[in-house]
Amino acid sequence: MQINQMTMTSYELDLFAQVVWRLRTGGAGDEVRQQVLGDVTLLLRSDFGASYLWDNGLSRSTRCAAVNIDAQMLREYDKRIHVNDVLTPALRSKRQAICVDDVISRRSLEQSELYAEFLKPCWMHHGVNIFFFNQGRDVGDLRIWRSVDQPAFGIRELSLLNALTPYFQRALAAEMPPKGALSPRERAVVEHVAAGRSDKEIARIMSIGFTTVRTHLKNAMIKTNSGNRTELAMRMGAH
């Protein structure tokens, strides 16, 4: 782990060790990231933190865990703002810890819908992100922010995130289904189909959008080589 202990207090060194221990022993990715997100936010001397898990079926980040970010604003981001998010795809393509200002100019960011409707109202100004990949698959991320009156992120924070990367990769990968296997959401949708429920009924029961149900069904059919809903239900009934 390439970290400079001179840039950390004794408390932060202990905190770093606790984060590593929890990532190694904390269980499935969704549970452990909830446990460590607050500590990572403190370790990076930050004001706000968020973490998402990647959903291959939807081809987007979902299931947000957050620290000090308004829940309603997060719902608005998930519902509509993410569609015009100019920042996240650029950060995700780097596959390493990187500061927001290194992938987009401050002027371009502040002119974006993402900044006007999400970042600015939430007081998030300086950002550093990292997207974790395991065997080529996106398994999740960390999105860490400071308010405008705080200094920008630098080498210290980038080094800490890169040092934590292998532990996050393994922990978050535990949450991902094997390649080609149905995700938990896909399997749940198929079980409802097998029970004879319509797509609208499934959407209501699972509290997801109608188009999301269709997306999960399409992905499940591809993965199981099923030609229609009946065949899909029969294949899953055999497992």
N, C-alpha and C positions, 0 to 999 in steps of 0.2 A: 504494500500500500504506500504510494508515494504522497505522503502528507507531511507538511512542515509543522512539527509540534510546537515550534516557537510562535506560531500564529494562533495557538489555541490555549485557553485557560485550562487549569486542572479539571474544572467542572466540565468543559467541553470535551476534553479527552475521555473522561468517564462516560459522557453522553454518547460519544462516537462508539465506544466499546459496547455500550448497551444496545445501540441501534444494530450493530453487527451481530450481536448475540441474538437479538429478537428475529432478525432476518434469517438467521441460520436455524433457529429452533421454534419459530412462532407459528408454524403450520402453513395452511394454504394462503396464497397471495392476497386474496381479498381481506382476510382477517389481519394479516401481519402488516399490510400497508396502513390500515387504520391505526394500528398500534404505534407505528414509528413515525407517521407523518408529522405529528406535532413536535417530536424530538428533532427531526431533520430540519424543520422550520426554525427551531431555536438554534440548532447547530450552525446554520447558515446565517444567523443573526438577521432573520427576515421577519416580515410582518404577516405575510399571507402564504398559504401553501395549498396545492391541490394535486391530486393524483387520479389518473384514469386508467382503466384497463381497456385493452384493445379488443374490439369485437370483429372478428374476421368476416362474419356473416353480413354485418352492416357496413363494414369497411370504415369504421370510425371509432373514436374513443367513447367509452360509456362508463357507467357506475362510478361516479365521482366521489372521492373522499376529499374533504376540505377542512382547512383551518382558517378561521377569521374571515371567511368570505360569505356574504349574505346568501342564504339558501334560495330566496326568490330570484336573485340575479343569476345564480347557477342554473336554475330551472329555465330562465329565459335564454341563457347561453345554449343549453342543451336542446331547447325547443326550436330556436330560429337563428340565433346569432352565429352559431358554429358554421352555418352554411356559407357565410361570407367572412370566415376567419382567414385573414391573409397571412397570419403569423405561424400557426401550428404546422402546416405542411412544410414550411421552410425549415423550422426547427427540427421536425421529425426526420427530415432527409439527412441531417448531419450525423445522427447516431452517436452522439457524444454530448457531454455537458457543454452548453454554449450560451452566451449572453444574448438577450434579445437584440440589443443594439448592434450585434455583429452580423445579423441576418436581415435587418430592415432598418432604414434610416428613421430617426426620431420623427422627422416631418411626415414621412409616409405612414408611420404607425398612427400618429395623432390625427391624421386625416381619414383613418379607416373607421368603419362601423364598429369593429371590435373594440377599438379604444373609446369611441364616443358613447357606446351603449353598454359596455361591460367593464373595461379596465378603469377608465376614469371615474365612473360612479362608485367603483369599489376601492378607489384610492390606490390602485396598483400601477406603479410607474416604472421601476427598475425590475427587469425579469431575468431569470436564468432557468433554463429548461433542460431536461435530459429524457430521451426516449430509450427504453431498454429493449434489446433484442436478444432472443435465445434461439440458437440454431436457425437464424434467419427470420424468425417470427417476432413481430412486435408484440410484447407482452405487457406493456404499461409504461407509465411515465411519471415524472415529477415536474410540477410547474410552480416555481417559487418566485415570490414578488416582494419588493420593498416599496414603501410609500415614497412620495416625491421628496420629502425632507430628509431621506436617508441617502447614504452614498451608494454609488453603483456597485454591482457585483464585480469581483476581480478574480485573480489567480487563486486566492485562498478557497473561495467557494467552488470554483471549477475543479480544483484538485480534490476537495472533499467529495464532491459528487462522483468524480471518476474513480476514487478509491472505493466508494460504496457500490459501484456499478455491478461487479460480479455477484455480490450478495443479493441485490435487488433482482438481477436476472434470474437467479435460481429460485428465489422465493416467489416471484410473480409467475414464473413458468409453471409452478405447481398448480396454479389456478386454471391453466389453459388445457383444453382437451387435447388428446393426441391428434396429430395431423390426420385429417380425413374423418375424424369422429364428430358426432353431433355435439354442439355446445349445449349447456344446460337449458338455455332458452329454446333452442331448436327442438330438443327432445320434449320439452314441456308442450310446445305447440303441436308436435306430432301426436302426443298422447291425447290432447283435446280432439284432434282430427279423428283419431281412432275411436273416441267416445261419441262421434257423430255430430260434433259441434261445428257451426259455421264459422267463417273467418271473423265476422262481426261479433259473434258470441265470445270467441277466443280473445279478441282484442279487449272486450269489456272485462272479462274475467282476469286477464293478465295485466290490465291497465297499461296497455301499449297501443300504438297506432295500428289502424287497419293495414296500412302499407308495410309496417314492420312485420306483422303476421305473415303477409305474403312473401316478404323477403326471407324470413326464417323457413317457410315452406319450400321456397325455391331452392335454397341452399341445402335443405335436408333431402330433397329429391335428387339433387346432383350428387351429393355424398353417398346416397344409398342406391343410386342408379335406378330410381323409380320413375315410371312414366306418368303416373297420376296419383291422386290422393288415396284412392283405394289400395293401390299397390304399395304405396308408402306405409299406410297403416298396417297392411299385412306383413310387410317386411319387419317393421318394428315390433309387431306382435310376436314374431318368432324369436326375438331376443330376450 
